[in-house]
Amino acid sequence: MSIKEHGFPKVDRHSQVLSYLVRHGANSRKSIADNIAVTGATLTRIAADLIQKGIVYEKGTSTNGAVGRKEIYIDVVPNYCYALGLDVANRYLRVTLLNIKLELIVMKEWRYRVLTQSILDEAIAFLRSLIDEYGKEKILGLGLLGQGYIYQNQFMSLPVRNIYWQIAQKIDVEIYCMNNIRGIAVTQSFLNDDERSFFMLHYGPGICTVMVQDGCIVNGYHNKAGEIAHTILYPESKQVCSVCGKKGCLESELSFERVAKCADPMIDESYIDYELLEKACQQDDGRALDRALVRLAQIVSILIGFSDPQKVLLCGEIFTNSDYYNRFSRLLLDSNNTLEAQNIMLVENYSEKRWKSAGIVVLNEYFGPRPRRFLT
Ligand SMILES: [Zn+2]
């Protein structure tokens, strides 16, 4: 019997309690009741039902400081079910298994210069072995994240485009597919109740932007809403973009590769990560990178004016350098009259979120703020 057949109860309040526990961790019945706005009696009844079904358990007591009273904490049973994840990037591929306590139970990485079919075959075989080991009935789905542009489940920016279809043929669990930075945006919104409307920029080595309104990614007709990286903004340019193949798109002028080559024309690597960019910037005192930040801030400001987000979230290794972070924030503040300094933020624990995001994309379907597929 699958989880969908027997598992979570239909009643919407049950979903709300589970969603609260998955996203916030162990809590007392009273605190959950207060947060999801139900009476104590209703919560007691729902908790009893969930405990009886084996999804939730009583974790122990904790003293409520304000009242000095002991309270019993309840929590989800960690390995009640799992989410599989596959994150495919230009230089690595990761398979993960996340439980509903958001703990990484399995993490395996392949590193490469170019993704090949045989690496993908190995990863798919590994996913299948995990399904056998943990039980198909306990796996809620597979979160499939890919670097670059994804159109109709085709990975347009990767050397193997039909990854989704290959997996769908070999693996019998539901697949939730999206761009990897969108996966980070879903993760951010899943983990933070107060981050419901934001604009996210990921810089390095390319440019990726995501708009989230009221907890949902704005997709648009072509799944490209808010994405401006491959819009032609430099029609006179001779720079051909390695992703879209056109001349003069934003990314062709502002990618790490282009900025590094402006700073240090001798550089001959085509894949420039943040470390190589820093090295190249020593050759021109950072002038090329600063020009890029100025231009990027102008473009981002237009999108901020358009989408009116509550917050602007910056991610990518470059922004962990406080000089670049501060410079970029200042540029945004100077060109937006609605934005305040405290609304610009760095995405914290980025690498941990990156590891978990493929699984969280699945959990978001079931335990997100608005679980739309909650179980038959
Ligand atoms: Zn392009």
Residues whose N, C-alpha, C, O or C-beta is under 5 A from the ligand:
A	BS01	ZN	A229 H230 C241 V243 C244 G245 C249 E251 S252
